[in-house]
Amino acid sequence: MLHPNVPEWYNRTIDAMQFRAIRRALDCAKLPSGARFLDVGCGTGRWLRRYEKWGFRATGIDATPRMLSLAKQCGTRCALVGGEAFRLPFADCTFDAVSDVTVIQHIVPEAQPQALAENLRVIKPGGRLILMELIRGKGSHIFPRPPEHWIRGATSAGATLISWFGQEFMMVDRAFVNSAHSIRGNELRSQNRTAVSIKNNTARSQRTQQFYWKLRHITVPLSAAMESASRVFLPGELATHGVFIFRKGSL
């Protein structure tokens, strides 16, 4: 599960896009077969199962026991460890590579540098760190940073940037979502000034939500189909996520 309370087709679309992005990052990282790979915030183990399939020796860590239990139920066979991203229970220089896919973005800004430092601490000299984190957006539980902040955070902890690229431009869908939220906000303000019953508001909200996702069933696939062209013609800073590939130490 990537996003809770959304249609399954949406999560499958985003997962497919992230799959291609991680494959691209791994091609850039040039890791040898058999490399020891730690996935931080492994959740239900979707990346762990893929890393094993691609020939890496994978280990997963997550702060939520329920997620680790689900990972086992989903068929994850590699080592699973409980722990937090900013306090990894591993010795220095244990792994050849670490991946952190949309995890540090959920950590408050004050603790993000420590999480980046921990990711690098457990990597062997010359090893790789792959980050996929939000570079725009807002929310009560997400803390995006501009690309230069993610890069500065990792380089300050002893890494060297190999490359980075934008991920999930989703331009058509983003335009639709922004417009829908703006219209919805105006409707709510209007309803608050009238004597509309809560029951009627709830029924209308449900119909609006259904219609909203029907339209997104058009805008999301269309945007996903445009991703390759977006990466060519648009600067990475316009994407919602950045994918960063670092080397521990200097090049």
Kinemage of the C-alpha trace (Angstrom):
@kinemage 1
@onewidth
@group {chain A} dominant
@subgroup {mainchain}
@vectorlist {calphas} color= white
{ca met a 1} P 0.000 0.000 0.000
{ca leu a 2} L 1.371 3.386 -1.017
{ca his a 3} L -1.520 5.726 -0.235
{ca pro a 4} L -4.353 4.764 2.142
{ca asn a 5} L -8.019 5.239 1.286
{ca val a 6} L -7.530 5.508 -2.470
{ca pro a 7} L -8.545 3.138 -5.302
{ca glu a 8} L -6.256 0.180 -5.911
{ca trp a 9} L -5.663 1.183 -9.531
{ca tyr a 10} L -4.117 4.454 -8.330
{ca asn a 11} L -1.599 2.729 -6.064
{ca arg a 12} L -0.740 0.283 -8.834
{ca thr a 13} L -0.067 3.174 -11.219
{ca ile a 14} L 2.207 4.972 -8.766
{ca asp a 15} L 3.994 1.720 -7.893
{ca ala a 16} L 4.706 1.047 -11.574
{ca met a 17} L 6.173 4.531 -11.955
{ca gln a 18} L 8.324 4.126 -8.854
{ca phe a 19} L 9.446 0.708 -10.089
{ca arg a 20} L 10.823 2.273 -13.262
{ca ala a 21} L 12.477 5.052 -11.251
{ca ile a 22} L 14.258 2.643 -8.900
{ca arg a 23} L 15.433 0.546 -11.835
{ca arg a 24} L 16.851 3.691 -13.393
{ca ala a 25} L 18.549 4.602 -10.100
{ca leu a 26} L 20.056 1.111 -9.802
{ca asp a 27} L 21.397 1.328 -13.355
{ca cys a 28} L 23.069 4.580 -12.347
{ca ala a 29} L 24.370 3.124 -9.053
{ca lys a 30} L 26.014 0.156 -10.829
{ca leu a 31} L 25.804 -2.220 -7.874
{ca pro a 32} L 27.251 -5.710 -8.335
{ca ser a 33} L 25.116 -8.822 -8.006
{ca gly a 34} L 25.115 -10.087 -4.435
{ca ala a 35} L 25.535 -6.633 -2.892
{ca arg a 36} L 24.171 -6.276 0.644
{ca phe a 37} L 21.175 -3.949 0.422
{ca leu a 38} L 19.274 -2.315 3.289
{ca asp a 39} L 15.793 -0.935 2.628
{ca val a 40} L 14.936 1.650 5.289
{ca gly a 41} L 11.223 1.923 6.052
{ca cys a 42} L 10.590 -1.314 4.160
{ca gly a 43} L 6.877 -1.450 5.000
{ca thr a 44} L 5.268 -4.548 3.513
{ca gly a 45} L 8.484 -5.464 1.707
{ca arg a 46} L 7.625 -4.548 -1.883
{ca trp a 47} L 11.202 -3.375 -2.595
{ca leu a 48} L 12.818 -6.177 -0.610
{ca arg a 49} L 11.152 -8.831 -2.747
{ca arg a 50} L 12.309 -7.033 -5.869
{ca tyr a 51} L 15.877 -6.595 -4.591
{ca glu a 52} L 16.090 -10.323 -3.886
{ca lys a 53} L 14.748 -11.063 -7.361
{ca trp a 54} L 17.365 -8.741 -8.869
{ca gly a 55} L 20.197 -10.615 -7.151
{ca phe a 56} L 20.894 -8.490 -4.058
{ca arg a 57} L 21.122 -9.732 -0.465
{ca ala a 58} L 18.414 -7.620 1.097
{ca thr a 59} L 17.558 -6.628 4.662
{ca gly a 60} L 14.541 -4.574 5.669
{ca ile a 61} L 13.951 -2.315 8.629
{ca asp a 62} L 10.716 -0.657 9.707
{ca ala a 63} L 9.511 1.068 12.867
{ca thr a 64} L 6.063 -0.555 12.723
{ca pro a 65} L 5.782 -4.222 13.801
{ca arg a 66} L 2.518 -4.544 11.875
{ca met a 67} L 4.314 -3.656 8.631
{ca leu a 68} L 7.008 -6.269 9.267
{ca ser a 69} L 4.322 -8.861 9.959
{ca leu a 70} L 2.595 -7.987 6.689
{ca ala a 71} L 5.919 -8.209 4.874
{ca lys a 72} L 6.285 -11.811 6.038
{ca gln a 73} L 2.696 -12.584 5.049
{ca cys a 74} L 3.403 -11.149 1.591
{ca gly a 75} L 6.235 -13.630 1.094
{ca thr a 76} L 9.277 -11.562 2.067
{ca arg a 77} L 12.011 -14.073 2.933
{ca cys a 78} L 14.943 -11.811 3.773
{ca ala a 79} L 15.910 -10.506 7.207
{ca leu a 80} L 13.445 -8.068 8.800
{ca val a 81} L 14.427 -5.824 11.697
{ca gly a 82} L 12.471 -3.392 13.844
{ca gly a 83} L 13.986 0.059 14.160
{ca glu a 84} L 13.827 3.734 13.229
{ca ala a 85} L 15.479 5.495 10.311
{ca phe a 86} L 17.324 7.984 12.533
{ca arg a 87} L 18.601 5.266 14.891
{ca leu a 88} L 19.603 2.242 12.794
{ca pro a 89} L 20.556 -0.876 14.831
{ca phe a 90} L 23.475 -1.843 12.588
{ca ala a 91} L 27.239 -1.487 12.848
{ca asp a 92} L 29.156 1.025 10.756
{ca cys a 93} L 29.916 0.036 7.157
{ca thr a 94} L 27.611 -3.007 7.118
{ca phe a 95} L 25.890 -2.612 3.738
{ca asp a 96} L 26.915 -2.017 0.140
{ca ala a 97} L 23.797 0.074 -0.480
{ca val a 98} L 20.841 1.634 1.294
{ca ser a 99} L 17.531 2.660 -0.225
{ca asp a 100} L 15.128 5.071 1.428
{ca val a 101} L 11.932 5.369 -0.627
{ca thr a 102} L 9.581 8.110 0.626
{ca val a 103} L 10.558 7.596 4.251
{ca ile a 104} L 12.620 10.558 5.470
{ca gln a 105} L 9.974 12.918 4.057
{ca his a 106} L 7.742 11.753 6.930
{ca ile a 107} L 10.335 12.668 9.577
{ca val a 108} L 10.224 16.147 11.078
{ca pro a 109} L 12.849 18.459 9.535
{ca glu a 110} L 14.924 18.643 12.723
{ca ala a 111} L 15.502 14.862 12.618
{ca gln a 112} L 16.026 14.500 8.856
{ca pro a 113} L 19.796 15.244 8.972
{ca gln a 114} L 20.250 12.522 11.584
{ca ala a 115} L 18.337 10.027 9.420
{ca leu a 116} L 20.526 10.836 6.421
{ca ala a 117} L 23.655 10.508 8.542
{ca glu a 118} L 22.486 7.117 9.842
{ca asn a 119} L 21.785 5.878 6.320
{ca leu a 120} L 25.331 6.763 5.331
{ca arg a 121} L 26.919 5.466 8.534
{ca val a 122} L 25.873 1.877 7.810
{ca ile a 123} L 27.130 1.990 4.190
{ca lys a 124} L 30.613 0.786 3.319
{ca pro a 125} L 33.036 3.341 1.823
{ca gly a 126} L 32.207 3.655 -1.859
{ca gly a 127} L 28.725 2.205 -1.319
{ca arg a 128} L 25.519 3.729 -2.632
{ca leu a 129} L 22.589 5.582 -1.100
{ca ile a 130} L 19.364 5.838 -3.122
{ca leu a 131} L 16.777 8.328 -1.932
{ca met a 132} L 13.313 8.975 -3.320
{ca glu a 133} L 11.768 11.873 -1.397
{ca leu a 134} L 9.217 14.648 -1.838
{ca ile a 135} L 10.531 17.915 -3.199
{ca arg a 136} L 7.181 19.723 -3.231
{ca gly a 137} L 3.746 19.479 -1.635
{ca lys a 138} L 2.315 19.987 1.827
{ca gly a 139} L 0.559 18.046 4.550
{ca ser a 140} L 0.433 17.477 8.274
{ca his a 141} L 2.606 14.350 8.098
{ca ile a 142} L 4.968 15.138 5.217
{ca phe a 143} L 7.962 17.460 5.188
{ca pro a 144} L 9.223 17.983 1.615
{ca arg a 145} L 12.546 19.657 0.919
{ca pro a 146} L 13.852 21.252 -2.285
{ca pro a 147} L 16.362 19.105 -4.193
{ca glu a 148} L 19.316 21.200 -3.046
{ca his a 149} L 18.353 20.578 0.593
{ca trp a 150} L 18.303 16.795 0.155
{ca ile a 151} L 21.622 16.978 -1.676
{ca arg a 152} L 23.200 19.248 0.921
{ca gly a 153} L 21.969 17.021 3.746
{ca ala a 154} L 23.606 13.914 2.276
{ca thr a 155} L 26.835 15.599 1.164
{ca ser a 156} L 27.197 17.177 4.615
{ca ala a 157} L 27.109 13.658 6.044
{ca gly a 158} L 29.932 12.472 3.788
{ca ala a 159} L 28.303 11.537 0.474
{ca thr a 160} L 28.934 12.633 -3.087
{ca leu a 161} L 26.061 13.082 -5.516
{ca ile a 162} L 26.286 10.807 -8.550
{ca ser a 163} L 23.047 11.930 -10.171
{ca trp a 164} L 19.450 12.893 -9.494
{ca phe a 165} L 16.238 13.193 -11.509
{ca gly a 166} L 12.632 14.258 -11.053
{ca gln a 167} L 9.966 11.624 -10.466
{ca glu a 168} L 6.165 11.888 -10.796
{ca phe a 169} L 5.609 15.098 -12.701
{ca met a 170} L 1.941 14.136 -13.254
{ca met a 171} L 1.234 17.548 -14.743
{ca val a 172} L -2.320 16.974 -16.002
{ca asp a 173} L -3.402 15.214 -12.818
{ca arg a 174} L -1.816 17.849 -10.587
{ca ala a 175} L -3.627 20.615 -12.452
{ca phe a 176} L -6.922 18.783 -12.048
{ca val a 177} L -6.374 18.070 -8.339
{ca asn a 178} L -5.446 21.685 -7.605
{ca ser a 179} L -8.553 22.911 -9.432
{ca ala a 180} L -10.789 20.378 -7.679
{ca his a 181} L -9.458 21.325 -4.252
{ca ser a 182} L -9.960 25.001 -5.001
{ca ile a 183} L -13.568 24.419 -6.108
{ca arg a 184} L -14.233 22.162 -3.127
{ca gly a 185} L -12.885 24.782 -0.743
{ca asn a 186} L -15.214 27.404 -2.203
{ca glu a 187} L -18.186 25.025 -1.864
{ca leu a 188} L -17.422 24.310 1.781
{ca arg a 189} L -17.173 27.998 2.579
{ca ser a 190} L -20.516 28.553 0.861
{ca gln a 191} L -22.170 25.677 2.734
{ca asn a 192} L -20.943 27.024 6.054
{ca arg a 193} L -22.943 30.197 5.368
{ca thr a 194} L -26.182 28.291 4.723
{ca ala a 195} L -28.490 26.033 6.743
{ca val a 196} L -27.747 22.847 4.745
{ca ser a 197} L -28.150 19.709 6.879
{ca ile a 198} L -25.146 17.574 7.803
{ca lys a 199} L -26.855 14.542 6.240
{ca asn a 200} L -27.255 16.288 2.887
{ca asn a 201} L -23.684 17.517 3.021
{ca thr a 202} L -22.422 13.978 3.663
{ca ala a 203} L -24.403 12.476 0.778
{ca arg a 204} L -23.226 15.211 -1.568
{ca ser a 205} L -19.634 14.739 -0.420
{ca gln a 206} L -19.777 11.028 -1.209
{ca arg a 207} L -21.109 11.675 -4.714
{ca thr a 208} L -18.467 14.343 -5.267
{ca gln a 209} L -15.715 11.971 -4.143
{ca gln a 210} L -16.917 9.249 -6.515
{ca phe a 211} L -17.007 11.688 -9.428
{ca tyr a 212} L -13.586 13.037 -8.437
{ca trp a 213} L -11.981 9.582 -8.705
{ca lys a 214} L -13.779 8.830 -11.965
{ca leu a 215} L -12.144 11.904 -13.472
{ca arg a 216} L -8.773 11.001 -11.962
{ca his a 217} L -9.085 7.608 -13.618
{ca ile a 218} L -8.546 9.672 -16.775
{ca thr a 219} L -6.015 12.276 -15.593
{ca val a 220} L -3.710 9.845 -13.743
{ca pro a 221} L -3.093 7.385 -16.628
{ca leu a 222} L -2.767 10.312 -19.032
{ca ser a 223} L -0.168 11.957 -16.806
{ca ala a 224} L 1.671 8.672 -16.300
{ca ala a 225} L 1.863 8.200 -20.071
{ca met a 226} L 3.462 11.647 -20.347
{ca glu a 227} L 6.174 10.974 -17.718
{ca ser a 228} L 8.925 10.061 -20.174
{ca ala a 229} L 8.377 13.249 -22.163
{ca ser a 230} L 8.123 15.293 -18.964
{ca arg a 231} L 11.533 14.056 -17.813
{ca val a 232} L 13.036 15.142 -21.138
{ca phe a 233} L 11.442 18.571 -21.478
{ca leu a 234} L 10.829 19.697 -17.882
{ca pro a 235} L 13.355 20.471 -15.140
{ca gly a 236} L 13.451 17.922 -12.338
{ca glu a 237} L 12.469 20.594 -9.839
{ca leu a 238} L 8.907 20.543 -11.256
{ca ala a 239} L 8.359 16.913 -10.241
{ca thr a 240} L 6.757 15.962 -6.945
{ca his a 241} L 9.634 13.663 -5.940
{ca gly a 242} L 13.358 13.621 -6.489
{ca val a 243} L 15.403 10.439 -6.889
{ca phe a 244} L 18.970 10.921 -5.670
{ca ile a 245} L 21.907 8.529 -6.094
{ca phe a 246} L 24.888 9.137 -3.811
{ca arg a 247} L 28.252 7.512 -3.258
{ca lys a 248} L 29.660 7.321 0.256
{ca gly a 249} L 32.899 9.276 0.125
{ca ser a 250} L 34.369 11.099 -2.832
{ca leu a 251} L 34.186 9.953 -6.464
